Amino acid sequence: MDALKQGADALFILLGAVMVLAMHAGFAFLELGTVRQKNQVNALVKILVDFSISTLVYFLVGYSVAYGTHFFVGADILAARNGYDLVKFFFLLTFAAAIPAIVSGGIAERARFYPQLISTAVIVGFIYPFYEGIAWNQHFGFQAWLLANTGFEFHDFAGSVVVHAVGGWIALPAVVFLGARSNRYRKDGAISAHPPSSIPFLALGAWILCVGWFGFNVMSAQTLDKISGLVAVNSLMAMVGGTLAALWAGKNDPGFVHNGPLAGLVAVCAGSDVMHPLGALAVGAAAGALFVYMFTLTQNTWKIDDVLGVWPLHGLCGTWGGVAAGIFGSTALGGLGGVGFISQLLGTLFGVLWALLSSALLYGLIKHFLGLRLTQEQEFEGADMSIHSVSATPDRESSW
C-alpha cells in the first residue's frame, strides 16, 4: 500500500509540474501577442532560454537555498519514494521559473538579452528561494514569530505572494531603470500607441495560462491525500470574476478581458484552499478591476512603460491576494478559518519589500556595470532581426 501511495503521489505532482510547465507557453504567447511584430521572435527565444537558465540554477543552488536539499550525493535520495523528491523539485522549479517569465513581460522590447539572463540566474538562485524558504519552509523563524505574536502563520497556499507578488515587484525596478520604449512618451506630451500585435496570440496565451493554473493551484497540495476540490472551484470562480470585472472596467477592451482571468487567478492562489467560492468570486472580481485601473494609471499618468502590465497584474493583484486570504478565508465570511488578517498583511509586506529592495540592488548593479538597455538603433531594428543576424555576424552579443 505504501508503494502504491508513493507512486500515486509522484504521478500527482508530476502532472502538476507538466501543467505548470505548459503555462510557460502561455507566458510566451501572451508576450508574443502583446509586443510589436518585429519583437515576436525575441519574445519566444527569451522565454525558453530564461526557463533553461532557471532550471540549471534552481537545481544547482536555488532549491537548496529554499529547502536545504540537494541531489549531488547518495543514490537513496534519487530513488526514494519513486523519485518523489525529484519530481517535487520539478514542480517547484516551474514556480521559480515563473519569476523571470513575469519580469520578461515588463521589460519587453528594449532590454539586452545577456544581462537579463544574469539577472534570471540571481533571481532564481537566491532572491526568490530566500523568501520561498521563509514562507514555505519555516526559515529564519519568521513564521514562528508570526504565530507567537498574531496567533496565525502567514498562509500562501499556491503563491499569490511567494510567486506573483514577488515576481511583479521584482519587475518594477527593472522597468523603471530601463525607461520607456523609444518615442513611447513624446516631447509634446502625447503617448504613442503600441497596440497588441495579435489579439489571437494574446488570447491563446491567456487560455493556456488559465488551464495550467488549475495544476498550479490544485497540485500545490503536493500529495494526493491533501487534494481539495475547493481549490479547483475557487480558482474557477476567481477566474470568471476577474474576467467579468475586467470586461466592465475595461469597457470591452479585448486585451483587458483576456488579462482579467489572470488577475483573478493571481489573487486567489493564496487563499484558494480556505475561501468560500463566493469569496473567491469577490477576490477575483476586485483583482480584475484593480488590474484595469492600475494598468491605465501606470501607463498613461505615471508613464511607466510596463509592456504587459506585470506590476499591476502580478505585483498588485498578488499583494491583494495575500491580504485577501486573511479576510475571505475567515469563518466570518464563510471561509474555513485558520488564517489571520495581521499575519497575512505582515507576511505580504515582507515579501513585497524583499522583492523590491533586492531587485533595485540587482538591476542597479547590472545597469551600472553591464547596461540594461539596447541601443536606440537595435531597438528600432527590432530584436527579431538581431536574432536572425546572430548566425551571420561574429559579434553575437552586440547583435542582441
MIFIVEX-730011 format. One record per residue (C-alpha): y, z, x; residue number from 0; residue in three letters. Coordinates in pm, 1 decimal. Example, Ala and Ser with C-alpha at 12.3 -4.5 7.8 and 13.67 -1.06 7.14 Angstrom:
// residues 2
          y          z          x   resi   resn
     -450.0      780.0     1230.0      0    ALA
     -106.0      714.0     1367.0      1    SER
This chain:
// residues 400
          y          z          x   resi   resn
        0.0        0.0        0.0      0    MET
      239.0       81.5      287.6      1    ASP
      173.1     -257.2      444.9      2    ALA
      243.2     -426.7      111.4      3    LEU
      570.0     -235.3       68.9      4    LYS
      680.4     -313.9      423.2      5    GLN
      607.2     -682.1      373.4      6    GLY
      791.0     -681.9       39.8      7    ALA
     1095.4     -511.5      194.7      8    ASP
     1100.6     -760.4      482.2      9    ALA
     1085.7    -1051.9      236.0     10    LEU
     1350.6     -893.6       13.6     11    PHE
     1608.4     -852.5      288.8     12    ILE
     1515.4    -1191.7      437.4     13    LEU
     1601.5    -1358.8      106.0     14    LEU
     1932.6    -1172.3      110.2     15    GLY
     2001.5    -1290.0      464.7     16    ALA
     1931.0    -1650.7      368.8     17    VAL
     2158.4    -1627.9       63.5     18    MET
     2445.2    -1484.3      267.0     19    VAL
     2382.4    -1740.7      541.0     20    LEU
     2428.9    -2007.2      273.7     21    ALA
     2766.7    -1852.5      193.0     22    MET
     2890.2    -1979.1      528.7     23    HIS
     2852.3    -2330.2      389.7     24    ALA
     3077.8    -2206.2      111.4     25    GLY
     3336.8    -2088.1      363.5     26    PHE
     3316.8    -2428.5      531.6     27    ALA
     3362.7    -2634.0      215.5     28    PHE
     3634.0    -2405.2       81.9     29    LEU
     3830.9    -2462.1      401.9     30    GLU
     3735.5    -2830.1      410.4     31    LEU
     3877.2    -2885.6       62.5     32    GLY
     4195.3    -2690.2      129.3     33    THR
     4311.9    -2826.7      465.7     34    VAL
     4461.1    -3171.9      512.3     35    ARG
     4218.0    -3457.7      557.6     36    GLN
     4297.2    -3500.7      927.2     37    LYS
     4168.3    -3146.7      994.5     38    ASN
     3849.1    -3154.3      788.3     39    GLN
     3607.9    -3223.7     1074.8     40    VAL
     3763.8    -2945.5     1280.9     41    ASN
     3711.4    -2701.8      992.9     42    ALA
     3341.4    -2785.1      975.0     43    LEU
     3287.4    -2755.1     1350.6     44    VAL
     3483.8    -2430.5     1371.1     45    LYS
     3278.0    -2250.8     1105.2     46    ILE
     2944.2    -2348.3     1261.6     47    LEU
     3044.3    -2261.6     1618.4     48    VAL
     3201.9    -1932.4     1507.0     49    ASP
     2873.1    -1841.6     1338.2     50    PHE
     2677.7    -1924.2     1652.9     51    SER
     2904.3    -1712.0     1873.5     52    ILE
     2885.6    -1430.9     1617.7     53    SER
     2505.5    -1438.3     1623.7     54    THR
     2482.5    -1405.0     2000.9     55    LEU
     2747.9    -1135.0     2030.4     56    VAL
     2620.1     -926.8     1737.9     57    TYR
     2264.3     -945.3     1874.4     58    PHE
     2366.4     -850.8     2227.4     59    LEU
     2643.1     -599.0     2154.6     60    VAL
     2772.3     -554.4     1800.2     61    GLY
     2454.1     -435.4     1627.1     62    TYR
     2409.5     -168.4     1890.9     63    SER
     2771.7      -55.0     1852.2     64    VAL
     2722.6      -11.1     1478.1     65    ALA
     2365.9      122.4     1462.5     66    TYR
     2263.5      221.8     1814.9     67    GLY
     1966.9      -15.9     1803.9     68    THR
     1885.0     -298.4     2042.9     69    HIS
     1589.2     -531.0     2090.5     70    PHE
     1569.0     -554.9     2470.2     71    PHE
     1273.6     -328.7     2548.6     72    VAL
      946.0     -244.4     2379.4     73    GLY
      726.7     -460.5     2161.4     74    ALA
      698.9     -187.7     1899.8     75    ASP
     1042.4     -249.6     1751.3     76    ILE
      970.0     -622.1     1727.0     77    LEU
      654.8     -578.0     1517.8     78    ALA
      737.4     -256.4     1331.1     79    ALA
      728.5     -277.6      951.7     80    ARG
      652.0     -650.0      952.9     81    ASN
      960.3     -713.7     1163.3     82    GLY
     1183.6     -544.3      906.2     83    TYR
     1434.2     -424.1     1166.7     84    ASP
     1478.6     -776.7     1298.0     85    LEU
     1535.3     -915.2      950.4     86    VAL
     1777.4     -633.2      878.2     87    LYS
     1971.0     -741.5     1187.0     88    PHE
     1975.1    -1097.5     1048.0     89    PHE
     2107.4     -973.0      713.4     90    PHE
     2381.5     -758.5      865.7     91    LEU
     2471.7    -1036.6     1109.7     92    LEU
     2562.3    -1262.2      818.7     93    THR
     2808.3     -993.7      706.8     94    PHE
     2957.4     -963.6     1054.9     95    ALA
     2990.7    -1341.1     1089.2     96    ALA
     3192.3    -1349.2      767.2     97    ALA
     3485.4    -1190.4      952.9     98    ILE
     3565.5    -1490.6     1178.0     99    PRO
     3494.4    -1720.2      882.3    100    ALA
     3763.0    -1532.3      688.0    101    ILE
     4007.4    -1547.9      978.7    102    VAL
     3938.5    -1919.9     1017.8    103    SER
     4086.4    -1995.7      677.7    104    GLY
     4413.1    -1821.1      753.8    105    GLY
     4476.7    -1983.7     1091.8    106    ILE
     4358.0    -2331.6      995.2    107    ALA
     4526.4    -2649.4     1119.1    108    GLU
     4716.7    -2511.6     1418.0    109    ARG
     4501.1    -2264.7     1615.4    110    ALA
     4347.3    -2351.2     1952.7    111    ARG
     3970.4    -2367.8     1945.2    112    PHE
     3854.9    -2179.9     2255.7    113    TYR
     4096.4    -1883.9     2233.5    114    PRO
     3976.4    -1836.5     1876.2    115    GLN
     3616.0    -1825.9     1999.3    116    LEU
     3715.9    -1547.7     2239.6    117    ILE
     3868.0    -1353.4     1952.1    118    SER
     3549.9    -1408.5     1749.3    119    THR
     3344.6    -1250.6     2026.8    120    ALA
     3570.7     -942.9     2044.4    121    VAL
     3586.1     -903.1     1666.7    122    ILE
     3210.9     -930.0     1610.4    123    VAL
     3119.0     -744.8     1928.5    124    GLY
     3344.2     -442.3     1882.6    125    PHE
     3624.3     -436.6     1622.5    126    ILE
     3408.6     -494.6     1316.6    127    TYR
     3096.7     -296.6     1419.5    128    PRO
     3308.4        1.8     1525.4    129    PHE
     3424.5       50.6     1165.9    130    TYR
     3088.1      -63.0     1027.6    131    GLU
     2921.6      222.5     1215.3    132    GLY
     3173.1      472.4     1078.0    133    ILE
     3140.1      359.6      716.6    134    ALA
     2767.6      277.8      705.2    135    TRP
     2606.7      478.9      985.9    136    ASN
     2785.5      816.7      996.4    137    GLN
     2953.1      756.4     1333.7    138    HIS
     3214.8      998.3     1469.3    139    PHE
     3176.7     1242.0     1180.3    140    GLY
     3432.4     1068.1      956.1    141    PHE
     3203.4     1061.9      651.6    142    GLN
     3104.0     1424.8      709.0    143    ALA
     3472.2     1518.8      729.5    144    TRP
     3546.1     1342.1      400.9    145    LEU
     3251.0     1514.3      233.6    146    LEU
     3361.9     1854.8      355.6    147    ALA
     3726.4     1809.9      255.3    148    ASN
     3712.9     1593.8      -58.8    149    THR
     3362.7     1654.0     -188.9    150    GLY
     3263.3     1287.0     -151.7    151    PHE
     3185.6     1041.3      123.6    152    GLU
     3354.5      700.5      138.4    153    PHE
     3145.0      462.9      -71.0    154    HIS
     3133.7       90.7        2.6    155    ASP
     2806.3      -43.4     -128.8    156    PHE
     2844.1     -409.0      -25.2    157    ALA
     3156.5     -432.5      184.8    158    GLY
     3480.7     -464.1      -12.6    159    SER
     3645.6     -278.0      272.6    160    VAL
     3394.1     -295.9      559.2    161    VAL
     3375.0     -676.5      543.5    162    VAL
     3650.3     -820.6      326.2    163    HIS
     3947.6     -589.6      371.0    164    ALA
     3876.4     -562.1      742.6    165    VAL
     3847.6     -941.0      771.1    166    GLY
     4164.9    -1005.6      573.4    167    GLY
     4372.3     -751.3      763.3    168    TRP
     4239.2     -882.3     1094.9    169    ILE
     4357.4    -1228.8      988.7    170    ALA
     4713.7    -1120.0      907.9    171    LEU
     4841.5    -1063.0     1266.3    172    PRO
     4675.4    -1387.3     1377.3    173    ALA
     4855.7    -1580.6     1103.8    174    VAL
     5190.6    -1415.7     1181.7    175    VAL
     5160.4    -1464.1     1559.7    176    PHE
     5067.8    -1830.5     1515.3    177    LEU
     5360.8    -1909.5     1290.3    178    GLY
     5370.9    -2167.4     1016.0    179    ALA
     5235.6    -2520.0     1043.0    180    ARG
     5489.7    -2769.7     1172.3    181    SER
     5751.0    -2861.6      911.0    182    ASN
     5591.1    -2632.9      652.6    183    ARG
     5921.4    -2446.1      606.6    184    TYR
     6207.6    -2684.9      669.0    185    ARG
     6550.3    -2604.5      807.6    186    LYS
     6716.2    -2688.4      476.3    187    ASP
     6516.6    -2408.1      312.8    188    GLY
     6273.6    -2637.6      134.6    189    ALA
     5896.0    -2598.1      159.1    190    ILE
     5677.1    -2895.8      244.1    191    SER
     5381.0    -2904.5       10.5    192    ALA
     5037.3    -2922.1      171.7    193    HIS
     4815.3    -2955.1     -136.9    194    PRO
     4436.0    -2924.5     -107.4    195    PRO
     4283.4    -3242.3       30.4    196    SER
     3982.6    -3225.5     -201.1    197    SER
     3953.3    -3010.9     -511.9    198    ILE
     3584.4    -3109.0     -549.9    199    PRO
     3504.7    -2980.7     -198.5    200    PHE
     3710.0    -2666.4     -264.3    201    LEU
     3520.8    -2612.7     -590.8    202    ALA
     3185.9    -2672.5     -420.1    203    LEU
     3271.9    -2411.5     -157.3    204    GLY
     3370.0    -2162.2     -426.4    205    ALA
     3045.6    -2217.7     -619.6    206    TRP
     2829.4    -2181.3     -307.4    207    ILE
     3006.8    -1854.4     -229.3    208    LEU
     2964.4    -1727.0     -585.7    209    CYS
     2589.8    -1794.2     -588.8    210    VAL
     2536.8    -1648.2     -242.2    211    GLY
     2736.5    -1341.1     -337.8    212    TRP
     2450.2    -1214.0     -552.8    213    PHE
     2249.0    -1189.2     -232.0    214    GLY
     2547.2    -1030.3      -59.9    215    PHE
     2572.5     -759.6     -325.8    216    ASN
     2225.6     -709.4     -473.5    217    VAL
     2039.2     -723.9     -142.0    218    MET
     2274.3     -465.3        6.4    219    SER
     2017.5     -220.9     -134.7    220    ALA
     1815.6     -334.4      175.2    221    GLN
     1480.0     -219.8       34.8    222    THR
     1304.2     -329.8     -281.9    223    LEU
     1273.7       18.9     -431.4    224    ASP
     1654.6       58.3     -428.9    225    LYS
     1735.2     -268.6     -605.1    226    ILE
     1966.9     -235.1     -905.5    227    SER
     2020.1     -484.4    -1184.3    228    GLY
     2351.3     -309.1    -1246.6    229    LEU
     2483.5     -460.0     -922.2    230    VAL
     2397.0     -811.1    -1041.4    231    ALA
     2560.7     -769.7    -1381.2    232    VAL
     2869.9     -605.9    -1235.3    233    ASN
     2902.7     -891.5     -986.0    234    SER
     2880.4    -1139.3    -1273.2    235    LEU
     3142.1     -956.8    -1480.5    236    MET
     3384.5     -927.2    -1189.2    237    ALA
     3337.9    -1296.1    -1111.9    238    MET
     3429.1    -1408.6    -1463.7    239    VAL
     3709.9    -1152.1    -1487.0    240    GLY
     3865.2    -1289.3    -1171.3    241    GLY
     3827.0    -1646.1    -1292.5    242    THR
     3996.0    -1590.5    -1628.1    243    LEU
     4277.4    -1380.2    -1481.5    244    ALA
     4348.2    -1646.1    -1217.6    245    ALA
     4341.2    -1915.7    -1485.4    246    LEU
     4607.1    -1728.6    -1679.7    247    TRP
     4820.7    -1608.4    -1387.6    248    ALA
     4791.7    -1938.9    -1202.7    249    GLY
     4880.1    -2146.7    -1508.9    250    LYS
     4562.8    -2356.3    -1494.2    251    ASN
     4603.4    -2449.0    -1126.5    252    ASP
     4253.8    -2556.2    -1008.6    253    PRO
     4297.9    -2401.9     -663.8    254    GLY
     4373.3    -2063.6     -817.1    255    PHE
     4095.5    -2099.1    -1074.8    256    VAL
     3832.3    -2150.4     -805.1    257    HIS
     3962.3    -1865.2     -589.4    258    ASN
     3974.7    -1628.8     -887.6    259    GLY
     3599.4    -1558.8     -897.5    260    PRO
     3603.9    -1495.2     -522.8    261    LEU
     3882.3    -1240.1     -565.7    262    ALA
     3680.8    -1063.0     -834.8    263    GLY
     3365.6    -1060.9     -623.7    264    LEU
     3551.1     -929.2     -319.4    265    VAL
     3687.2     -640.1     -522.8    266    ALA
     3363.7     -539.0     -693.2    267    VAL
     3149.4     -514.2     -377.4    268    CYS
     3234.1     -150.7     -304.1    269    ALA
     3156.6       -5.4     -645.9    270    GLY
     2914.5     -259.8     -787.7    271    SER
     2634.0       -3.1     -791.8    272    ASP
     2826.4      268.1     -976.8    273    VAL
     3067.9       96.3    -1218.8    274    MET
     3015.6       18.5    -1586.0    275    HIS
     3015.4     -359.6    -1646.4    276    PRO
     3341.0     -332.7    -1840.7    277    LEU
     3492.4     -152.1    -1542.3    278    GLY
     3372.1     -432.7    -1316.1    279    ALA
     3533.6     -684.6    -1551.2    280    LEU
     3864.3     -498.7    -1527.2    281    ALA
     3842.0     -469.2    -1147.5    282    VAL
     3769.2     -840.6    -1115.2    283    GLY
     4048.3     -940.2    -1351.5    284    ALA
     4301.5     -726.8    -1164.9    285    ALA
     4188.6     -887.0     -838.0    286    ALA
     4222.9    -1239.9     -976.9    287    GLY
     4579.4    -1176.2    -1089.0    288    ALA
     4660.5     -992.5     -764.8    289    LEU
     4546.7    -1291.6     -559.9    290    PHE
     4760.4    -1541.8     -752.1    291    VAL
     5071.5    -1326.0     -735.9    292    TYR
     5039.1    -1229.9     -369.9    293    MET
     4939.4    -1578.0     -252.0    294    PHE
     5252.1    -1717.6     -417.0    295    THR
     5469.3    -1439.6     -276.9    296    LEU
     5342.7    -1471.5       81.7    297    THR
     5369.4    -1850.0       85.2    298    GLN
     5698.1    -1904.7      -97.4    299    ASN
     5905.0    -1589.4      -45.1    300    THR
     5778.8    -1428.9      274.8    301    TRP
     5697.5    -1768.8      430.0    302    LYS
     5368.5    -1654.2      580.5    303    ILE
     5160.8    -1969.0      618.7    304    ASP
     4817.7    -1824.6      540.4    305    ASP
     4647.2    -2155.0      462.0    306    VAL
     4361.0    -2033.0      241.2    307    LEU
     4531.8    -1709.4      138.8    308    GLY
     4275.1    -1495.0      317.7    309    VAL
     4501.6    -1191.3      342.7    310    TRP
     4564.6    -1176.3      -34.2    311    PRO
     4207.1    -1276.1     -120.1    312    LEU
     4007.9    -1064.6      122.6    313    HIS
     4259.0     -818.9      265.9    314    GLY
     4436.2     -707.9      -51.0    315    LEU
     4157.1     -762.1     -304.4    316    CYS
     3914.6     -585.4      -69.1    317    GLY
     4159.0     -296.1      -37.0    318    THR
     4190.3     -282.3     -415.0    319    TRP
     3810.9     -284.6     -445.1    320    GLY
     3770.1       10.8     -211.6    321    GLY
     4014.6      220.2     -412.5    322    VAL
     3890.4       89.3     -748.5    323    ALA
     3539.2      216.2     -673.4    324    ALA
     3681.2      569.5     -685.4    325    GLY
     3845.8      500.9    -1020.4    326    ILE
     3599.4      292.8    -1220.3    327    PHE
     3293.1      448.0    -1059.7    328    GLY
     3382.6      786.7    -1207.1    329    SER
     3191.8      919.1    -1507.2    330    THR
     3521.2      948.9    -1696.7    331    ALA
     3542.6      568.5    -1706.4    332    LEU
     3176.7      507.2    -1778.8    333    GLY
     3053.8      490.0    -1420.0    334    GLY
     2761.4      668.6    -1261.5    335    LEU
     2978.4      905.2    -1054.6    336    GLY
     2917.2     1019.2     -701.0    337    GLY
     3247.2      873.3     -581.2    338    VAL
     3592.8     1026.3     -543.9    339    GLY
     3936.5      868.7     -551.8    340    PHE
     4074.4     1055.3     -248.3    341    ILE
     3774.0      977.0      -29.3    342    SER
     3792.8      611.1     -132.8    343    GLN
     4163.5      598.5      -57.6    344    LEU
     4127.3      759.9      285.6    345    LEU
     3825.9      551.0      385.2    346    GLY
     4000.6      232.9      277.2    347    THR
     4324.4      316.3      458.0    348    LEU
     4132.7      395.3      775.4    349    PHE
     3964.2       54.7      764.1    350    GLY
     4292.0     -125.2      696.4    351    VAL
     4477.8       49.8      980.0    352    LEU
     4193.6       -5.6     1226.3    353    TRP
     4173.5     -376.1     1142.1    354    ALA
     4549.6     -429.3     1151.9    355    LEU
     4617.8     -246.7     1478.1    356    LEU
     4315.2     -374.7     1669.4    357    SER
     4384.6     -730.5     1557.0    358    SER
     4750.8     -709.5     1655.1    359    ALA
     4646.6     -594.9     2002.4    360    LEU
     4376.6     -861.7     2036.4    361    LEU
     4581.9    -1157.0     1919.3    362    TYR
     4889.9    -1031.6     2100.5    363    GLY
     4698.9    -1033.2     2429.0    364    LEU
     4546.3    -1374.4     2361.6    365    ILE
     4885.9    -1518.6     2271.3    366    LYS
     5040.8    -1379.1     2589.4    367    HIS
     4768.6    -1477.4     2836.3    368    PHE
     4599.0    -1782.4     2682.5    369    LEU
     4811.9    -1911.9     2398.0    370    GLY
     4703.0    -1928.2     2036.4    371    LEU
     4856.7    -2247.4     1909.9    372    ARG
     4802.5    -2618.7     1951.3    373    LEU
     5090.1    -2821.3     2090.8    374    THR
     5305.3    -2997.6     1833.2    375    GLN
     5154.5    -3331.1     1939.4    376    GLU
     4798.9    -3203.4     1894.6    377    GLN
     4886.0    -3052.7     1557.6    378    GLU
     5045.9    -3378.6     1446.2    379    PHE
     4742.8    -3584.6     1552.6    380    GLU
     4500.6    -3359.0     1372.1    381    GLY
     4216.8    -3161.5     1522.5    382    ALA
     3955.5    -3402.9     1386.6    383    ASP
     4095.9    -3676.8     1612.9    384    MET
     4068.5    -3434.5     1902.9    385    SER
     3701.8    -3374.9     1827.2    386    ILE
     3628.8    -3746.5     1834.4    387    HIS
     3807.8    -3768.7     2168.0    388    SER
     3603.0    -3490.7     2329.2    389    VAL
     3325.2    -3724.2     2441.8    390    SER
     3575.3    -3974.2     2580.7    391    ALA
     3814.0    -3750.7     2772.9    392    THR
     3745.5    -3539.6     3082.3    393    PRO
     3987.9    -3262.5     2979.5    394    ASP
     3786.7    -3123.8     2692.9    395    ARG
     3985.0    -2805.9     2631.6    396    GLU
     4319.3    -2981.5     2605.4    397    SER
     4171.9    -3223.9     2354.1    398    SER
     4118.9    -2936.0     2112.9    399    TRP
